[in-house]
Amino acid sequence: MCSGKSEVHEDIKVEILGHLEELAAEKAAQDGKSEREAIAEALEQMGDPERIGKQLHAAHKPKVEWGLIALVAGMIAIGFVSVFALQLSMSGKLPITPKLVCGALGIAAMVGLYFADYRRLLSYSRLMYIVVLILMVAVHWQGTIVNGVAHWIHIGSFGFNVYAVSPYLLIIAIAGMLQTEKQAAKGMRREALQLTKETAIYILVPAFLYIMAPAFAYLMIYGVGITVLLLVAGKRKLLFAGFGVIAIILCLLLVDRSFDSAMQRYTAFLNPEAYADS
């Protein structure tokens, strides 16, 4: 949060300088004093700088959301109590150490994110987006198959579901990309190219990976998140274009499957000997 504090300090500095300039100009105009005398009297009228600094610090000090912290602490406590209760009910057969480690890591991450300045991630938004997509592709070759799908990547004894975390990371990355994107070029052709590019990056590519996984539950999470994000960003044309293309593709796939099924039925009817054994 150091950069956030420095920005607040800069705002306070500008505000104080503005007051000093106004006081000095007022005294120079009314009392006919020189610029040096007016500035000295304005500084004296402002009062003790240490006292002013303490007052400004109290006024601009960020408020701690104790209610939110208490709610999260209560949920964590309930989770730990539930885990210990399950272990007791199973006569100690429940492996509790990995769960405690994951819980501790989660608490540490939460504390770190609370004090971190998230605005620093803006410059890494595109890199985050690319890395997440690479992981979503790589998991099909290097991932571990669980319940018939390859969504997990294991590094030693530690494993995580790439597709489970990907919707949230993609939403964060795209939010940063929208924040730092350049103003759209004017002209129908350039606007159309920009719309096509954004539709592919923000909607079509992630949707294709989720469909191919398959990971429809995570696709729904991503769909809801990107819809809200684009609506807030005022990207309604992009939203309509992306989901319109996805709807057309799904319709074509359904029609293609229906056509293949119908052709198989007609072929079997006209040539029953060929399908006698099937």
ZATIMI-365488 format. One record per residue: residue in three letters; x, y negated, z negated of N, C-alpha, C in turn; residue number from 1; chain. Coordinates in Angstrom, 1 decimal, padded with zeros to 4 digits. Example, Ala and Ser with C-alpha at 12.3 -4.5 7.8 and 13.67 -1.06 7.14 Angstrom:
BEGIN
R   r n.east n.north   n.up ca.east ca.north  ca.up c.east c.north   c.up   k c
R ALA  013.2   005.7 -007.8   012.3    004.5 -007.8  013.2   003.3 -007.8   1 A
R SER  012.8   002.2 -007.1   013.7    001.1 -007.1  012.9   000.0 -007.9   2 A
This chain:
BEGIN
R   r n.east n.north   n.up ca.east ca.north  ca.up c.east c.north   c.up   k c
R MET  000.8   001.2  000.0   000.0    000.0  000.0  000.9  -001.3  000.0   1 A
R CYS  002.1  -001.1  000.2   003.0   -002.3  000.2  002.7  -003.3  001.2   2 A
R SER  002.4  -002.8  002.5   002.1   -003.7  003.6  000.8  -004.4  003.3   3 A
R GLY -000.2  -003.7  002.7  -001.4   -004.3  002.4 -001.2  -005.5  001.4   4 A
R LYS -000.4  -005.3  000.3  -000.1   -006.3 -000.6  000.6  -007.5  000.0   5 A
R SER  001.6  -007.2  000.9   002.3   -008.3  001.6  001.3  -009.1  002.5   6 A
R GLU  000.3  -008.5  003.1  -000.6   -009.2  003.9 -001.5  -010.1  003.0   7 A
R VAL -001.9  -009.6  001.8  -002.6   -010.4  000.9 -001.8  -011.6  000.4   8 A
R HIS -000.5  -011.3  000.1   000.4   -012.4 -000.3  000.5  -013.5  000.8   9 A
R GLU  000.6  -013.0  002.0   000.7   -014.0  003.1 -000.6  -014.9  003.2  10 A
R ASP -001.8  -014.2  003.0  -003.0   -015.0  003.0 -003.1  -016.0  001.9  11 A
R ILE -002.6  -015.5  000.7  -002.6   -016.5 -000.5 -001.7  -017.6 -000.2  12 A
R LYS -000.5  -017.3  000.4   000.5   -018.3  000.7 -000.1  -019.4  001.6  13 A
R VAL -000.8  -018.9  002.7  -001.4   -019.9  003.6 -002.5  -020.7  002.9  14 A
R GLU -003.3  -020.0  002.0  -004.3   -020.8  001.3 -003.8  -021.9  000.4  15 A
R ILE -002.7  -021.5 -000.3  -002.1   -022.5 -001.2 -001.5  -023.7 -000.4  16 A
R LEU -000.8  -023.3  000.6  -000.2   -024.4  001.5 -001.2  -025.3  002.1  17 A
R GLY -002.4  -024.7  002.4  -003.5   -025.6  002.9 -004.0  -026.5  001.9  18 A
R HIS -004.1  -026.0  000.6  -004.6   -026.9 -000.4 -003.5  -028.0 -000.7  19 A
R LEU -002.2  -027.6 -000.7  -001.2   -028.6 -001.0 -001.2  -029.7  000.1  20 A
R GLU -001.3  -029.3  001.3  -001.3   -030.2  002.4 -002.5  -031.2  002.4  21 A
R GLU -003.6  -030.7  002.0  -004.8   -031.5  001.9 -004.6  -032.5  000.7  22 A
R LEU -004.1  -032.0 -000.4  -003.9   -033.0 -001.6 -002.8  -034.0 -001.2  23 A
R ALA -001.7  -033.6 -000.6  -000.7   -034.5 -000.2 -001.2  -035.6  000.7  24 A
R ALA -001.9  -035.1  001.7  -002.5   -036.1  002.7 -003.5  -037.1  002.1  25 A
R GLU -004.3  -036.5  001.2  -005.3   -037.4  000.5 -004.6  -038.4 -000.4  26 A
R LYS -003.5  -038.1 -001.1  -002.8   -039.0 -002.0 -002.0  -040.0 -001.1  27 A
R ALA -001.5  -039.6  000.0  -000.7   -040.5  000.8 -001.7  -041.5  001.5  28 A
R ALA -002.9  -041.1  001.8  -003.8   -042.0  002.4 -004.5  -043.0  001.4  29 A
R GLN -004.8  -042.5  000.2  -005.5   -043.3 -000.7 -004.6  -044.2 -001.5  30 A
R ASP -003.5  -043.6 -002.0  -002.6   -044.4 -002.9 -001.4  -045.1 -002.1  31 A
R GLY -001.3  -044.8 -000.8  -000.2   -045.4 -000.1  001.2  -044.9 -000.5  32 A
R LYS  001.3  -043.7 -001.0   002.6   -043.2 -001.4  003.3  -042.6 -000.2  33 A
R SER  004.6  -042.4 -000.4   005.4   -041.8  000.6  005.1  -040.2  000.7  34 A
R GLU  005.6  -039.6  001.7   005.3   -038.2  001.9  005.9  -037.4  000.7  35 A
R ARG  007.1  -037.7  000.4   007.8   -037.0 -000.7  007.1  -037.2 -002.0  36 A
R GLU  006.7  -038.4 -002.3   006.0   -038.7 -003.6  004.6  -038.0 -003.6  37 A
R ALA  003.9  -038.0 -002.5   002.6   -037.4 -002.4  002.7  -035.8 -002.6  38 A
R ILE  003.7  -035.2 -002.0   003.9   -033.8 -002.2  004.3  -033.4 -003.6  39 A
R ALA  005.1  -034.3 -004.3   005.5   -034.0 -005.7  004.3  -034.1 -006.6  40 A
R GLU  003.4  -035.1 -006.4   002.3   -035.3 -007.2  001.2  -034.2 -006.9  41 A
R ALA  001.1  -033.7 -005.7   000.2   -032.6 -005.4  000.7  -031.3 -006.1  42 A
R LEU  002.0  -031.1 -006.1   002.5   -029.9 -006.7  002.2  -030.0 -008.2  43 A
R GLU  002.4  -031.2 -008.8   002.1   -031.3 -010.2  000.7  -031.1 -010.6  44 A
R GLN -000.2  -031.6 -009.7  -001.6   -031.4 -009.9 -002.1  -030.0 -009.8  45 A
R MET -001.4  -029.2 -009.0  -001.8   -027.8 -008.8 -001.6  -027.0 -010.1  46 A
R GLY -000.7  -027.4 -011.0  -000.6   -026.8 -012.3  000.6  -025.8 -012.3  47 A
R ASP  000.6  -025.0 -013.4   001.7   -024.1 -013.6  001.7  -023.0 -012.6  48 A
R PRO  002.7  -022.8 -011.8   002.7   -021.7 -010.7  002.5  -020.3 -011.3  49 A
R GLU  003.1  -020.1 -012.5   003.0   -018.7 -013.1  001.5  -018.4 -013.4  50 A
R ARG  000.8  -019.4 -014.0  -000.6   -019.2 -014.3 -001.4  -019.1 -013.1  51 A
R ILE -001.1  -019.8 -012.1  -001.9   -019.7 -010.8 -001.7  -018.4 -010.2  52 A
R GLY -000.4  -017.9 -010.2  -000.1   -016.6 -009.7 -000.9  -015.5 -010.4  53 A
R LYS -001.0  -015.5 -011.7  -001.7   -014.5 -012.5 -003.2  -014.6 -012.1  54 A
R GLN -003.8  -015.8 -012.0  -005.2   -015.9 -011.6 -005.5  -015.3 -010.2  55 A
R LEU -004.6  -015.7 -009.3  -004.8   -015.1 -007.9 -004.6  -013.6 -007.9  56 A
R HIS -003.7  -013.1 -008.7  -003.5   -011.7 -008.8 -004.7  -011.0 -009.3  57 A
R ALA -005.3  -011.6 -010.3  -006.6   -011.0 -010.9 -007.7  -011.1 -009.9  58 A
R ALA -007.7  -012.2 -009.1  -008.8   -012.3 -008.1 -008.7  -011.4 -006.9  59 A
R HIS -007.5  -011.2 -006.5  -007.3   -010.4 -005.3 -006.9  -008.9 -005.5  60 A
R LYS -006.8  -008.6 -006.8  -006.5   -007.2 -007.1 -007.6  -006.2 -006.7  61 A
R PRO -007.2  -005.2 -005.9  -008.2   -004.2 -005.5 -008.9  -003.5 -006.6  62 A
R LYS -010.2  -003.3 -006.5  -010.9   -002.6 -007.6 -010.8  -001.1 -007.4  63 A
R VAL -010.6  -000.4 -008.5  -010.5    001.0 -008.5 -012.0   001.6 -008.5  64 A
R GLU -012.3   002.5 -007.6  -013.6    003.1 -007.5 -013.6   004.3 -008.5  65 A
R TRP -013.8   003.9 -009.8  -013.8    004.9 -010.8 -015.0   005.9 -010.7  66 A
R GLY -016.1   005.4 -010.2  -017.3    006.3 -010.0 -016.9   007.4 -009.0  67 A
R LEU -016.3   007.0 -007.9  -015.9    008.1 -006.9 -014.9   009.0 -007.4  68 A
R ILE -013.9   008.5 -008.2  -012.9    009.3 -008.8 -013.5   010.3 -009.8  69 A
R ALA -014.4   009.8 -010.6  -015.1    010.7 -011.5 -015.9   011.8 -010.8  70 A
R LEU -016.5   011.4 -009.7  -017.3    012.4 -009.0 -016.4   013.5 -008.4  71 A
R VAL -015.3   013.1 -007.8  -014.3    014.1 -007.2 -013.7   014.9 -008.3  72 A
R ALA -013.4   014.3 -009.5  -012.8    015.1 -010.6 -013.8   016.1 -011.1  73 A
R GLY -015.1   015.7 -011.2  -016.1    016.6 -011.7 -016.2   017.8 -010.7  74 A
R MET -016.2   017.6 -009.4  -016.3    018.6 -008.4 -015.1   019.6 -008.5  75 A
R ILE -013.9   019.0 -008.7  -012.7    019.9 -008.8 -012.8   020.7 -010.1  76 A
R ALA -013.3   020.1 -011.2  -013.4    020.9 -012.4 -014.4   022.0 -012.3  77 A
R ILE -015.5   021.7 -011.6  -016.5    022.8 -011.4 -015.9   023.9 -010.5  78 A
R GLY -015.1   023.6 -009.5  -014.5    024.6 -008.7 -013.5   025.4 -009.5  79 A
R PHE -012.7   024.8 -010.3  -011.7    025.6 -011.1 -012.5   026.5 -012.1  80 A
R VAL -013.5   026.0 -012.7  -014.2    026.8 -013.7 -014.9   028.0 -013.0  81 A
R SER -015.4   027.7 -011.8  -016.0    028.8 -011.1 -015.0   029.9 -010.7  82 A
R VAL -013.8   029.5 -010.3  -012.8    030.5 -010.0 -012.4   031.3 -011.2  83 A
R PHE -012.2   030.6 -012.3  -011.8    031.4 -013.5 -013.0   032.3 -014.0  84 A
R ALA -014.2   031.8 -013.8  -015.3    032.7 -014.2 -015.4   033.9 -013.3  85 A
R LEU -015.1   033.8 -012.0  -015.1    034.9 -011.1 -014.0   035.9 -011.5  86 A
R GLN -012.8   035.3 -011.8  -011.7    036.2 -012.2 -012.1   037.0 -013.5  87 A
R LEU -012.7   036.4 -014.4  -013.1    037.1 -015.7 -014.1   038.2 -015.4  88 A
R SER -015.1   037.8 -014.5  -016.1    038.8 -014.2 -015.6   040.0 -013.4  89 A
R MET -014.5   039.8 -012.7  -013.9    040.9 -011.9 -012.7   041.5 -012.6  90 A
R SER -012.6   041.3 -013.9  -011.6    041.9 -014.7 -010.2   041.6 -014.2  91 A
R GLY -010.0   040.3 -013.8  -008.7    039.9 -013.4 -008.3   040.3 -012.0  92 A
R LYS -009.2   041.0 -011.2  -008.8    041.5 -009.9 -008.8   040.4 -008.8  93 A
R LEU -009.4   039.2 -009.1  -009.4    038.1 -008.1 -008.1   037.4 -008.1  94 A
R PRO -007.4   037.3 -006.9  -006.1    036.6 -006.9 -006.3   035.1 -007.0  95 A
R ILE -006.0   034.6 -008.2  -006.3    033.2 -008.5 -005.2   032.3 -008.2  96 A
R THR -003.9   032.8 -008.1  -002.8    031.9 -007.9 -002.8   031.2 -006.6  97 A
R PRO -003.1   031.8 -005.5  -003.2    031.0 -004.2 -004.3   029.9 -004.3  98 A
R LYS -005.4   030.2 -005.0  -006.4    029.2 -005.0 -006.0   028.0 -005.9  99 A
R LEU -005.3   028.3 -007.0  -004.7    027.2 -007.8 -003.7   026.4 -007.0 100 A
R VAL -002.9   027.0 -006.2  -001.9    026.3 -005.5 -002.6   025.4 -004.4 101 A
R CYS -003.6   026.0 -003.7  -004.3    025.2 -002.7 -005.0   024.0 -003.4 102 A
R GLY -005.6   024.2 -004.6  -006.2    023.1 -005.3 -005.3   022.1 -005.7 103 A
R ALA -004.1   022.5 -006.2  -003.1    021.5 -006.6 -002.6   020.7 -005.4 104 A
R LEU -002.4   021.4 -004.2  -002.0    020.7 -003.0 -003.1   019.7 -002.6 105 A
R GLY -004.3   020.1 -002.7  -005.4    019.2 -002.3 -005.5   017.9 -003.2 106 A
R ILE -005.3   018.1 -004.5  -005.3    017.0 -005.4 -004.1   016.1 -005.1 107 A
R ALA -002.9   016.6 -004.8  -001.7    015.8 -004.5 -002.0   015.1 -003.2 108 A
R ALA -002.6   015.7 -002.2  -002.9    015.0 -000.9 -003.9   013.9 -001.1 109 A
R MET -004.9   014.1 -002.0  -005.9    013.1 -002.3 -005.2   011.9 -002.9 110 A
R VAL -004.4   012.1 -003.9  -003.7    011.0 -004.6 -002.8   010.3 -003.6 111 A
R GLY -002.1   011.0 -002.8  -001.2    010.4 -001.8 -002.0   009.5 -000.8 112 A
R LEU -003.1   010.0 -000.3  -003.9    009.3  000.7 -004.5   008.1  000.0 113 A
R TYR -004.8   008.1 -001.3  -005.4    007.0 -002.0 -004.5   005.8 -002.0 114 A
R PHE -003.2   006.1 -002.2  -002.2    005.0 -002.3 -001.6   004.7 -000.9 115 A
R ALA -001.8   005.5  000.1  -001.2    005.3  001.4 -002.0   004.2  002.2 116 A
R ASP -001.3   003.5  003.0  -001.9    002.5  003.9 -002.2   003.2  005.2 117 A
R TYR -003.5   003.6  005.4  -003.9    004.4  006.6 -003.7   003.6  007.9 118 A
R ARG -003.5   002.3  007.8  -003.3    001.5  009.1 -002.0   001.8  009.7 119 A
R ARG -001.1   002.4  009.0   000.2    002.8  009.6  000.1   003.9  010.5 120 A
R LEU -001.0   004.7  010.4  -001.3    005.8  011.3 -001.7   005.4  012.7 121 A
R LEU -002.1   004.1  012.9  -002.6    003.6  014.2 -001.6   003.9  015.3 122 A
R SER -000.3   003.7  015.0   000.7    003.8  016.1  000.9   005.3  016.4 123 A
R TYR  000.5   006.2  015.5   000.7    007.7  015.8 -000.6   008.3  016.2 124 A
R SER -001.6   007.6  016.6  -002.9    008.1  016.9 -002.9   009.1  018.2 125 A
R ARG -002.2   008.6  019.2  -002.1    009.4  020.4 -001.2   010.6  020.2 126 A
R LEU -000.2   010.5  019.4   000.6    011.7  019.1 -000.2   012.7  018.3 127 A
R MET -001.0   012.3  017.3  -001.8    013.2  016.6 -002.8   013.9  017.5 128 A
R TYR -003.4   013.2  018.4  -004.4    013.7  019.3 -003.7   014.8  020.2 129 A
R ILE -002.5   014.5  020.7  -001.8    015.5  021.6 -001.4   016.7  020.8 130 A
R VAL -000.9   016.5  019.5  -000.4    017.7  018.7 -001.6   018.6  018.4 131 A
R VAL -002.8   018.0  018.0  -003.9    018.8  017.7 -004.4   019.7  018.9 132 A
R LEU -004.4   019.1  020.1  -004.8    019.8  021.3 -003.8   020.9  021.6 133 A
R ILE -002.5   020.6  021.4  -001.4    021.7  021.6 -001.7   022.8  020.7 134 A
R LEU -002.0   022.5  019.4  -002.2    023.6  018.4 -003.5   024.4  018.8 135 A
R MET -004.5   023.7  019.3  -005.7    024.4  019.7 -005.5   025.4  020.9 136 A
R VAL -004.5   025.0  021.8  -004.2    025.8  022.9 -003.2   027.0  022.5 137 A
R ALA -002.3   026.6  021.6  -001.2    027.6  021.2 -001.8   028.7  020.4 138 A
R VAL -002.9   028.4  019.6  -003.4    029.4  018.7 -003.9   030.6  019.5 139 A
R HIS -004.3   030.5  020.8  -004.7    031.6  021.5 -003.6   032.6  021.9 140 A
R TRP -002.4   032.2  021.9  -001.2    033.0  022.1 -000.5   033.4  020.9 141 A
R GLN -000.4   032.5  019.9   000.4    032.7  018.7 -000.4   032.9  017.5 142 A
R GLY -001.8   032.8  017.6  -002.6    032.8  016.4 -002.9   034.2  016.0 143 A
R THR -003.5   034.3  014.8  -003.9    035.6  014.2 -005.4   035.8  014.5 144 A
R ILE -005.8   036.9  015.0  -007.2    037.2  015.2 -007.9   037.6  014.0 145 A
R VAL -008.9   036.8  013.6  -009.8    037.1  012.4 -011.2   037.1  012.9 146 A
R ASN -011.9   038.2  012.6  -013.3    038.4  013.0 -013.5   038.2  014.5 147 A
R GLY -012.5   038.7  015.3  -012.6    038.7  016.7 -012.2   037.4  017.4 148 A
R VAL -011.8   036.4  016.7  -011.4    035.1  017.4 -010.1   034.7  016.8 149 A
R ALA -009.3   034.0  017.6  -007.9    033.6  017.2 -008.0   032.1  016.9 150 A
R HIS -008.3   031.8  015.7  -008.4    030.4  015.2 -007.3   030.1  014.2 151 A
R TRP -006.6   031.1  013.7  -005.7    030.9  012.6 -004.2   031.0  013.1 152 A
R ILE -003.4   030.1  012.4  -002.0    030.2  012.6 -001.3   030.4  011.3 153 A
R HIS -000.4   031.4  011.2   000.3    031.7  010.0  001.7   031.3  010.1 154 A
R ILE  002.2   030.6  009.1   003.6    030.3  008.9  004.1   030.9  007.6 155 A
R GLY  004.8   032.0  007.8   005.1    032.8  006.6  003.9   033.4  006.0 156 A
R SER  003.7   033.1  004.7   002.6    033.6  004.0  001.4   032.6  004.0 157 A
R PHE  001.7   031.4  004.5   000.7    030.4  004.6  000.0   030.4  005.9 158 A
R GLY -001.3   030.3  005.9  -002.1    030.3  007.1 -003.2   029.3  007.0 159 A
R PHE -003.6   028.7  008.2  -004.7    027.7  008.2 -005.5   027.9  009.5 160 A
R ASN -006.7   027.5  009.4  -007.6    027.6  010.5 -007.5   026.3  011.4 161 A
R VAL -006.9   026.4  012.5  -006.6    025.2  013.4 -008.0   024.6  013.8 162 A
R TYR -008.9   025.4  014.2  -010.2    024.9  014.7 -011.0   024.3  013.5 163 A
R ALA -010.8   024.7  012.3  -011.6    024.2  011.2 -011.2   022.8  010.9 164 A
R VAL -009.9   022.5  011.0  -009.4    021.1  010.7 -009.4   020.2  011.9 165 A
R SER -009.4   020.8  013.1  -009.3    020.0  014.3 -010.4   018.9  014.5 166 A
R PRO -011.7   019.2  014.2  -012.6    018.1  014.4 -012.3   016.8  013.7 167 A
R TYR -011.9   017.0  012.4  -011.6    015.8  011.6 -010.3   015.1  012.1 168 A
R LEU -009.3   015.9  012.4  -008.1    015.2  012.9 -008.3   014.5  014.2 169 A
R LEU -009.1   015.1  015.1  -009.4    014.5  016.4 -010.2   013.2  016.2 170 A
R ILE -011.1   013.2  015.3  -011.9    012.0  015.1 -011.0   010.9  014.6 171 A
R ILE -010.1   011.2  013.6  -009.2    010.2  013.1 -008.3   009.7  014.2 172 A
R ALA -007.8   010.6  015.0  -006.9    010.2  016.1 -007.6   009.3  017.1 173 A
R ILE -008.8   009.7  017.5  -009.6    008.9  018.5 -010.0   007.6  017.9 174 A
R ALA -010.3   007.5  016.7  -010.6    006.2  016.0 -009.5   005.3  016.2 175 A
R GLY -008.3   005.8  015.9  -007.1    005.0  016.1 -006.8   004.6  017.5 176 A
R MET -007.1   005.5  018.4  -006.9    005.2  019.9 -007.9   004.1  020.3 177 A
R LEU -009.1   004.2  019.9  -010.1    003.2  020.2 -009.7   001.8  019.6 178 A
R GLN -009.1   001.9  018.4  -008.7    000.6  017.8 -007.6  -000.1  018.5 179 A
R THR -006.7   000.7  019.1  -005.5    000.1  019.7 -005.6   000.1  021.2 180 A
R GLU -006.7   000.5  021.8  -006.8    000.5  023.3 -006.8  -000.9  023.8 181 A
R LYS -006.3  -001.0  025.1  -006.3   -002.3  025.7 -007.7  -002.6  026.3 182 A
R GLN -007.9  -003.9  026.5  -009.2   -004.3  027.1 -009.4  -003.7  028.5 183 A
R ALA -010.5  -003.3  028.7  -010.8   -002.6  030.0 -010.6  -003.6  031.2 184 A
R ALA -010.0  -003.1  032.2  -009.8   -003.9  033.4 -011.1  -004.2  034.1 185 A
R LYS -011.2  -005.4  034.7  -012.4   -005.8  035.4 -012.5  -005.2  036.8 186 A
R GLY -013.7  -005.1  037.3  -013.9   -004.5  038.6 -014.6  -003.2  038.5 187 A
R MET -015.5  -002.9  039.4  -016.3   -001.7  039.3 -015.4  -000.5  039.4 188 A
R ARG -014.5  -000.5  040.3  -013.6    000.7  040.6 -012.8   000.9  039.3 189 A
R ARG -012.1  -000.1  038.8  -011.3    000.1  037.6 -012.1   000.5  036.4 190 A
R GLU -013.3  -000.1  036.2  -014.1    000.3  035.1 -014.5   001.8  035.3 191 A
R ALA -014.8   002.2  036.5  -015.2    003.6  036.7 -014.1   004.6  036.4 192 A
R LEU -012.8   004.2  036.8  -011.7    005.0  036.5 -011.4   005.1  035.0 193 A
R GLN -011.6   003.9  034.4  -011.4    003.9  032.9 -012.4   004.8  032.2 194 A
R LEU -013.7   004.7  032.7  -014.7    005.5  032.1 -014.5   007.0  032.3 195 A
R THR -014.0   007.4  033.5  -013.7    008.8  033.8 -012.6   009.3  032.9 196 A
R LYS -011.5   008.4  032.7  -010.4    008.8  031.9 -010.8   009.0  030.5 197 A
R GLU -011.6   008.1  029.9  -012.0    008.2  028.5 -012.9   009.3  028.3 198 A
R THR -013.8   009.6  029.3  -014.7    010.7  029.1 -013.9   012.0  029.1 199 A
R ALA -012.9   012.2  029.9  -012.1    013.4  029.9 -011.4   013.5  028.6 200 A
R ILE -010.7   012.4  028.1  -009.9    012.5  026.9 -010.7   012.7  025.7 201 A
R TYR -011.8   011.9  025.5  -012.5    011.9  024.2 -013.5   013.0  024.1 202 A
R ILE -014.1   013.5  025.2  -015.2    014.4  025.2 -014.9   015.7  025.9 203 A
R LEU -014.6   015.7  027.2  -014.5    016.9  028.0 -013.4   017.9  027.6 204 A
R VAL -012.2   017.3  027.4  -011.1    018.2  027.0 -011.3   018.9  025.7 205 A
R PRO -011.6   018.2  024.6  -011.9    018.9  023.3 -013.1   019.9  023.5 206 A
R ALA -014.2   019.5  024.1  -015.3    020.3  024.3 -015.0   021.6  025.0 207 A
R PHE -014.1   021.5  026.1  -013.7    022.7  026.8 -012.9   023.6  025.9 208 A
R LEU -012.0   023.1  025.1  -011.3    024.0  024.2 -012.1   024.7  023.2 209 A
R TYR -013.1   023.9  022.6  -014.0    024.5  021.7 -014.9   025.6  022.3 210 A
R ILE -015.3   025.4  023.5  -016.1    026.4  024.2 -015.3   027.6  024.6 211 A
R MET -014.1   027.5  025.0  -013.2    028.6  025.4 -012.8   029.4  024.2 212 A
R ALA -012.8   028.8  023.0  -012.2    029.5  021.8 -012.9   030.8  021.5 213 A
R PRO -014.1   031.1  021.3  -015.2    030.1  021.2 -015.3   029.6  019.7 214 A
R ALA -015.7   028.3  019.6  -015.8    027.7  018.2 -017.0   026.7  018.3 215 A
R PHE -018.2   027.2  018.4  -019.3    026.4  018.6 -019.7   025.6  017.3 216 A
R ALA -019.5   026.2  016.2  -019.8    025.5  014.9 -018.9   024.2  014.8 217 A
R TYR -017.6   024.4  015.1  -016.7    023.2  015.0 -017.0   022.3  016.2 218 A
R LEU -017.5   022.8  017.3  -017.9    021.9  018.4 -019.0   021.0  018.0 219 A
R MET -019.9   021.6  017.2  -021.1    020.7  016.7 -020.6   019.7  015.8 220 A
R ILE -019.6   020.0  014.9  -019.1    019.0  014.0 -018.4   017.9  014.7 221 A
R TYR -017.6   018.3  015.7  -016.9    017.3  016.5 -017.9   016.5  017.3 222 A
R GLY -018.9   017.1  017.9  -020.0    016.4  018.6 -020.7   015.3  017.8 223 A
R VAL -021.0   015.7  016.6  -021.7    014.7  015.7 -020.7   013.5  015.4 224 A
R GLY -019.5   013.9  015.0  -018.5    012.9  014.7 -018.2   011.9  015.8 225 A
R ILE -017.9   012.5  017.0  -017.6    011.6  018.2 -018.8   010.8  018.6 226 A
R THR -020.0   011.3  018.4  -021.2    010.5  018.8 -021.3   009.3  017.9 227 A
R VAL -021.2   009.5  016.6  -021.2    008.4  015.6 -020.1   007.4  015.9 228 A
R LEU -018.9   007.9  016.2  -017.8    007.0  016.4 -017.9   006.2  017.7 229 A
R LEU -018.4   006.8  018.7  -018.6    006.0  020.0 -019.7   005.0  019.9 230 A
R LEU -020.8   005.4  019.1  -021.9    004.5  019.0 -021.4   003.2  018.2 231 A
R VAL -020.6   003.5  017.1  -020.1    002.3  016.3 -019.2   001.5  017.2 232 A
R ALA -018.4   002.1  018.0  -017.4    001.4  018.9 -018.1   000.7  020.1 233 A
R GLY -019.4   001.0  020.3  -020.1    000.4  021.4 -019.8   001.0  022.7 234 A
R LYS -019.4   002.3  022.7  -019.1    003.1  023.9 -020.3   003.9  024.3 235 A
R ARG -021.4   003.3  024.5  -022.6    004.1  024.9 -022.5   004.7  026.3 236 A
R LYS -021.9   003.9  027.2  -021.8    004.5  028.6 -020.9   005.7  028.6 237 A
R LEU -019.8   005.6  027.8  -018.9    006.8  027.7 -019.6   008.0  027.0 238 A
R LEU -020.4   007.7  026.0  -021.2    008.8  025.4 -022.1   009.5  026.3 239 A
R PHE -022.9   008.7  027.0  -023.9    009.2  028.0 -023.2   010.0  029.1 240 A
R ALA -022.1   009.4  029.6  -021.3    010.1  030.7 -020.8   011.4  030.2 241 A
R GLY -020.2   011.5  029.1  -019.6    012.7  028.6 -020.6   013.8  028.3 242 A
R PHE -021.6   013.5  027.6  -022.6    014.5  027.3 -023.4   014.9  028.5 243 A
R GLY -023.6   013.9  029.5  -024.2    014.2  030.7 -023.5   015.3  031.5 244 A
R VAL -022.1   015.1  031.6  -021.3    016.1  032.3 -021.3   017.4  031.7 245 A
R ILE -021.3   017.4  030.3  -021.3    018.7  029.6 -022.7   019.4  029.8 246 A
R ALA -023.8   018.7  029.8  -025.1    019.3  030.1 -025.2   019.9  031.5 247 A
R ILE -024.6   019.1  032.5  -024.6    019.7  033.9 -023.8   020.9  034.0 248 A
R ILE -022.6   021.0  033.3  -021.8    022.2  033.4 -022.5   023.4  032.7 249 A
R LEU -023.1   023.1  031.5  -023.8    024.2  030.9 -025.0   024.7  031.7 250 A
R CYS -025.7   023.8  032.4  -026.8    024.2  033.3 -026.3   025.1  034.4 251 A
R LEU -025.2   024.6  035.0  -024.6    025.4  036.1 -024.1   026.8  035.7 252 A
R LEU -023.6   026.9  034.5  -023.2    028.2  034.0 -024.4   029.1  033.8 253 A
R LEU -025.4   028.5  033.2  -026.6    029.3  033.0 -027.2   029.8  034.3 254 A
R VAL -027.3   028.9  035.3  -027.8    029.2  036.6 -027.0   030.3  037.3 255 A
R ASP -025.7   030.1  037.1  -024.8    031.1  037.8 -024.9   032.5  037.1 256 A
R ARG -025.1   032.5  035.8  -025.3    033.8  035.2 -026.6   034.4  035.6 257 A
R SER -027.6   033.6  035.6  -029.0    034.1  036.0 -028.9   034.6  037.5 258 A
R PHE -028.2   033.9  038.3  -028.1    034.3  039.7 -027.4   035.6  039.8 259 A
R ASP -026.3   035.8  039.1  -025.6    037.1  039.1 -026.4   038.2  038.6 260 A
R SER -027.2   037.9  037.5  -028.0    039.0  037.0 -029.1   039.4  038.0 261 A
R ALA -029.7   038.3  038.6  -030.8    038.6  039.6 -030.2   039.4  040.8 262 A
R MET -029.1   039.1  041.3  -028.5    039.8  042.4 -028.2   041.2  042.0 263 A
R GLN -027.7   041.5  040.8  -027.5    042.9  040.4 -028.8   043.7  040.4 264 A
R ARG -029.8   043.0  039.9  -031.1    043.8  039.9 -031.6   044.1  041.3 265 A
R TYR -031.5   043.1  042.2  -032.0    043.3  043.6 -031.1   044.4  044.3 266 A
R THR -029.8   044.3  044.0  -028.9    045.3  044.6 -029.2   046.7  044.1 267 A
R ALA -029.5   046.8  042.8  -029.8    048.1  042.3 -031.1   048.7  042.8 268 A
R PHE -032.1   047.7  043.1  -033.4    048.1  043.6 -033.2   048.6  045.0 269 A
R LEU -032.4   047.9  045.8  -032.2    048.3  047.2 -031.3   049.5  047.4 270 A
R ASN -030.4   049.7  046.5  -029.4    050.8  046.6 -029.4   051.6  045.3 271 A
R PRO -030.4   052.3  044.9  -030.5    052.9  043.6 -029.4   054.0  043.4 272 A
R GLU -029.0   054.6  044.6  -028.0    055.7  044.4 -026.7   055.2  043.8 273 A
R ALA -026.3   054.0  044.2  -025.0    053.4  043.7 -025.1   053.2  042.2 274 A
R TYR -026.2   053.0  041.6  -026.4    052.7  040.2 -027.0   053.9  039.4 275 A
R ALA -027.0   055.1  040.1  -027.6    056.2  039.4 -026.9   056.6  038.1 276 A
R ASP -025.6   056.5  038.1  -024.8    056.9  037.0 -024.7   055.9  035.9 277 A
R SER -025.0   054.6  036.2  -024.8    053.5  035.3 -026.1   053.3  034.4 278 A
